């Protein structure tokens, strides 16, 4: 098995477990952190003039923020 693939699977399971055991306040914090992460990624794509991936990252951030409303 590819070590990178195994690490990603472990991280995914770890994140899922954290979400399933989190209280409502922690879930909101997780969503805000994720939205901010997507905005940072979008900014990096803007800096390298990658319009498509910038749009994808911004769309994900918007979707997360809409979930919080």
N, C-alpha and C positions, 0 to 999 in steps of 0.2 A: 504494500500500500504506500502511496505517495505521502511522505511526512507532512507536506503542506496541506494536503487534503484531510489528513487525520486531525491536524491542528484546527482547521476550519470547522470540522464536524464537532470537535470537543468544545470549541468556543460557542457554536450554535446551541449545543445542549446546555452549556453553562448559562447562556443568556436566557434560554427558555425556562430553565429552572428558576432563575432569578425573577423572571416576570410572573411565573405561576405562584411564587411564594411572597410576592411584594404586596404591601398594603396600597390603598388607592393613592396616597400621596407620593409614594415611591414610583408608582406607574406613571403619574404625571411628570415626575422628574425625569424618568427614562425617556418619555416622549419628547420633552423639551431638549434633552441632551442629543437625541437622535436628530431632531430638526436642526439644531445648531450645527451638528456634524455635517449634515447635508448642505447647509448654507456655506460652510467652510470649503467643502468640496466644490461647490458651484463657483465660489470666488477663485479657486485655483484654476478651474476650467476657463473662467473669464480671462485670467492672466495669460493663459497660453492660447487664447482665441479658439477654444474648442466649444463652439456654439451648441452642438447637439448634446454633448454630455452635460453642459451647463444647464440646458433646458430640462434634462432628465433629473438632475440633482435638485433643481428648483421645484420641479413638479412634486418630487417626493417630499420636500420640506413643506410645501403648501398642503399636501395631503395630510401630513402629520399634524400641522397646525389646525386644519379644519376639523380633525378628529377631536381636538381639545375644546372646540367651541361648544 
